[in-house]
Amino acid sequence: MSPGGQTSPRWDNDALFDIISTRGAEIAQIEQREDDVENLRLSRFTAHLAAAGALLACVSSVNAQTTVKIGLAVPNYGPFAPVYAAEELGYYKENGVAAEITAYRGGPAAQEALAAGAADIINFFPPGVALAVKKGIKEKVVGIGSARPAGWHIVVMANSSFRTFADVAGKKVGVTAKGATTDFYALWAAKRAGVQVETIPLGAPALIPTLKSGQIDVAVLNSPLSFRMIIPGEGRSLVDLGKEMDPTLPDVWVATQSLIDSNPKAIEGTLRSIYKATAYM
C-alpha cells in the first residue's frame, strides 16, 4: 500500500528488465554516438596536426641552408662571374647553400682567409695550394675552375719597344701580390725566356693605372683587365698565356679539411651551383 492508502502498481520483473534493458541500450547508443563524434573530432584534429607538422617540416627542410663563405682572389676576374650569377639565379638556395661571397686583394689574401677560418672554400691555383699544404694548412683541391689561363696576357703599352719577353730583362713587372697567380706567371715567362725580372705587387685595381703611368714596364693581367687594354688598342699582348702555356689549371676550388670532414654536402652544393651557373652563362 502507498502512504495515501492506494495500491501501488505491481511491476512484472520481466517487463521491468525489458524496459531497463531497452533504455540502457538507447543510452548506450547515444553514448556511443557521442564517443564516435568525439573520436572523429580527435581524428580530424590529429590529422590537421600531422598535416601542419609535415608542412612545417617541409618548410624547414627547404629553408635549412648551410652558410658557405666563398673567397675569391680578386673582385674583377672574368671566370668568377658565375659565382655571382649562381646567387642571382637562385642556384645556391636550390642546393641548400647560403653563399657569402668575399673578393680579396689577390690569391694569397684569400689563402690567408681560408687558413684563418674566414673562408670555407676559395678559388686559388695549384702551386699556391701546394705551398699552403707544405706549411701545414689543412686544405684540399675539390674542383677545377678552368684548364687554361684563357684571357690572361702579359701586357705592355702599345707604343712600347718590347717585342718579346726576353726584352723585359731587368724590368719591373706588375703583379697582384707576391705568391699570386700573376706572380707565378711572370716568373714562368722569365724562366722560359732565360731572363731575370722584378715583380712588383700592386693589387689588381692598380695594375692598369700603374702601367699607363710608366711606373712599371709590363703587367700580368687576367680577363677582363687584359681586354680593357688590348681591345681599345692602348696596350699590346707580349705573351698570350692562354695560348703559350700548357694546361695548368690556373684556378681551382679549395676547401678546408674541416668542411670536407663535417659537411661534404655543402661543398657539393656550392660546386653544383657554380658549375650550373657556368653552363647557363
C-alpha positions in Angstrom: 0.0 0.0 0.0 1.1 3.6 -0.6 1.2 6.1 2.2 -2.1 7.5 0.8 -3.9 4.2 1.1 -3.7 3.5 -2.7 -2.4 0.3 -4.1 1.0 0.7 -5.8 1.2 -0.8 -9.3 2.9 -4.1 -9.4 5.7 -4.4 -11.9 6.4 -7.6 -13.7 10.1 -8.4 -13.3 10.5 -9.5 -16.9 8.7 -6.3 -18.2 10.9 -4.2 -15.9 14.0 -5.9 -17.1 12.9 -5.3 -20.7 12.3 -1.6 -20.1 15.6 -1.2 -18.3 17.4 -3.1 -21.0 15.8 -1.1 -23.8 16.5 2.2 -22.1 20.1 1.1 -21.3 20.6 0.2 -25.0 19.3 3.6 -26.0 21.6 5.3 -23.6 24.5 3.2 -24.8 23.7 4.0 -28.4 23.6 7.7 -27.5 26.9 7.5 -25.6 28.4 5.5 -28.5 27.3 8.2 -31.0 28.8 10.9 -28.7 32.0 8.8 -28.5 32.1 8.4 -32.2 31.7 12.1 -32.7 34.4 12.9 -30.2 36.7 10.3 -31.8 36.0 11.8 -35.2 36.8 15.2 -33.9 40.0 13.9 -32.3 40.9 12.1 -35.5 40.4 15.2 -37.6 42.4 17.3 -35.1 45.2 14.8 -35.1 45.1 14.7 -38.9 45.3 18.5 -39.0 48.3 18.5 -36.6 50.0 15.8 -38.7 49.5 17.9 -41.9 50.7 21.0 -40.2 53.7 19.2 -38.9 54.5 17.8 -42.3 54.2 21.3 -43.8 56.4 22.8 -41.2 59.0 20.0 -41.7 58.9 20.6 -45.4 59.3 24.4 -45.0 62.1 23.7 -42.5 63.8 21.4 -44.9 63.5 23.9 -47.8 64.8 26.7 -45.7 67.6 24.7 -44.0 70.6 26.1 -45.7 74.3 25.8 -44.8 76.2 29.1 -44.9 79.3 28.7 -47.0 81.9 31.5 -47.0 83.3 31.7 -50.6 86.6 33.6 -51.0 87.7 34.9 -54.4 91.2 36.0 -55.2 90.2 39.3 -56.9 86.9 41.2 -57.5 87.3 41.5 -61.3 88.3 38.2 -62.7 86.0 37.2 -65.6 85.7 33.5 -64.7 84.3 34.5 -61.3 81.1 35.8 -62.9 79.3 32.5 -62.5 79.9 32.7 -58.7 77.8 35.8 -58.5 75.3 34.6 -61.2 74.6 31.5 -59.1 73.3 33.7 -56.4 71.1 35.8 -58.7 69.7 32.6 -60.3 68.9 31.0 -57.0 71.2 28.0 -57.6 72.8 28.2 -54.1 69.4 28.1 -52.4 68.4 25.3 -54.7 71.3 23.2 -53.5 70.8 24.0 -49.8 73.6 26.6 -49.6 73.6 30.2 -48.4 76.6 31.8 -50.0 78.7 34.6 -48.5 81.0 35.9 -51.2 84.1 37.9 -50.5 86.7 39.2 -53.0 90.2 39.7 -51.7 93.2 41.6 -52.9 94.9 38.6 -54.5 95.2 34.8 -54.1 97.5 34.9 -51.1 95.0 37.1 -49.2 92.2 34.6 -50.0 94.5 31.8 -48.8 95.2 33.5 -45.5 91.4 33.9 -45.1 91.0 30.1 -45.6 93.7 29.3 -43.1 92.2 31.7 -40.5 88.7 30.3 -40.9 87.3 33.4 -42.5 86.6 31.5 -45.7 85.3 27.9 -46.2 86.1 27.5 -49.9 88.3 29.7 -52.1 89.4 29.9 -55.7 93.2 29.7 -55.9 95.8 27.9 -58.1 97.6 24.6 -57.5 101.1 26.0 -56.7 99.7 28.2 -54.0 97.7 25.3 -52.6 100.9 23.2 -52.6 102.7 25.9 -50.6 99.9 26.2 -48.1 99.8 22.4 -47.5 103.5 22.3 -47.2 103.2 24.8 -44.4 100.7 22.6 -42.6 97.4 24.2 -43.7 94.7 21.5 -43.8 93.0 22.1 -47.2 92.4 20.2 -50.4 91.5 20.9 -54.0 87.9 19.9 -54.5 87.2 21.2 -58.0 88.6 23.0 -61.0 87.8 26.4 -62.4 89.4 26.3 -65.8 92.1 24.2 -67.6 93.9 27.0 -69.3 94.6 30.6 -68.4 92.3 31.9 -71.2 92.2 35.7 -71.3 95.5 36.0 -69.4 98.1 38.2 -71.0 101.4 39.8 -70.2 100.7 43.3 -71.5 102.8 46.3 -72.4 101.7 49.7 -73.6 101.0 49.9 -77.4 104.0 52.2 -78.0 106.4 50.0 -76.0 109.6 48.9 -77.7 109.4 45.5 -76.1 108.6 42.7 -78.7 109.3 39.6 -76.7 109.5 38.8 -73.0 113.3 38.5 -73.4 113.3 42.3 -73.9 111.9 42.7 -70.4 115.2 41.5 -68.7 115.8 43.5 -65.5 112.5 45.5 -65.9 109.6 45.9 -63.5 106.6 43.5 -64.0 103.4 44.4 -62.2 101.6 41.6 -60.4 98.7 41.5 -57.9 100.7 40.1 -55.0 103.8 38.0 -54.2 102.9 34.3 -54.5 99.8 35.1 -56.5 99.0 33.6 -59.9 100.2 36.7 -61.6 103.5 36.4 -59.8 104.0 32.8 -60.8 103.1 33.6 -64.4 105.6 36.4 -64.6 108.3 34.0 -63.2 107.3 31.3 -65.6 107.7 33.7 -68.6 111.0 34.9 -67.2 112.3 31.4 -66.8 111.2 30.4 -70.3 112.9 33.5 -71.8 116.0 33.0 -69.7 115.9 36.4 -68.0 115.5 37.9 -64.6 112.7 40.4 -63.8 111.5 42.3 -60.7 107.9 41.6 -59.8 106.1 44.5 -58.2 103.0 43.6 -56.1 100.3 46.3 -56.7 96.9 44.7 -56.3 94.6 44.1 -59.2 92.9 47.6 -59.3 96.3 49.4 -59.6 97.9 47.3 -62.4 96.5 49.3 -65.3 96.9 52.8 -63.9 100.5 51.9 -62.9 101.3 50.6 -66.3 99.8 53.6 -68.0 101.8 56.0 -65.8 105.1 54.2 -66.7 105.8 53.1 -63.1 106.1 49.5 -64.3 107.1 48.3 -67.7 104.9 45.2 -68.0 101.7 43.9 -66.3 100.3 40.4 -65.9 96.6 40.8 -66.5 93.7 38.5 -66.3 90.3 39.0 -68.0 88.6 41.4 -68.3 91.5 43.7 -67.4 93.6 42.4 -70.3 90.8 43.1 -72.7 90.4 46.7 -71.3 93.9 47.4 -72.6 94.1 45.2 -75.8 90.7 45.8 -77.4 90.8 49.6 -77.5 94.5 49.5 -78.6 96.0 51.1 -75.6 98.0 48.0 -74.8 99.6 45.1 -76.6 99.9 41.5 -75.6 103.5 40.4 -75.2 102.6 36.9 -74.1 99.2 35.3 -74.6 99.4 32.9 -71.6 96.2 31.1 -72.7 97.9 30.0 -75.9 101.5 29.7 -74.9 101.1 27.8 -71.7 100.2 24.1 -71.5 97.0 23.3 -69.5 98.0 24.4 -66.0 94.7 24.6 -64.1 95.1 28.3 -63.4 92.3 28.3 -60.9 90.9 25.5 -58.7 88.4 25.4 -55.8 90.0 24.7 -52.5 88.1 23.7 -49.3 89.2 23.4 -45.7 89.7 19.9 -44.4 87.3 20.6 -41.6 84.4 21.4 -44.0 85.3 18.3 -46.1 85.0 16.1 -43.0 82.0 17.8 -41.4 79.8 18.8 -44.3 80.8 17.4 -47.8 77.2 18.1 -49.0 77.8 21.8 -48.6 80.9 21.6 -50.8 78.9 19.6 -53.4 76.1 22.1 -53.3 78.4 25.0 -53.8 80.2 23.5 -56.7 77.0 22.3 -58.3 75.6 25.8 -58.1 78.7 27.4 -59.7 79.0 24.9 -62.4 75.3 25.2 -63.3 75.7 28.9 -63.5 78.8 28.5 -65.7 76.7 26.2 -68.1 73.9 28.7 -68.0 76.1 31.6 -69.0 
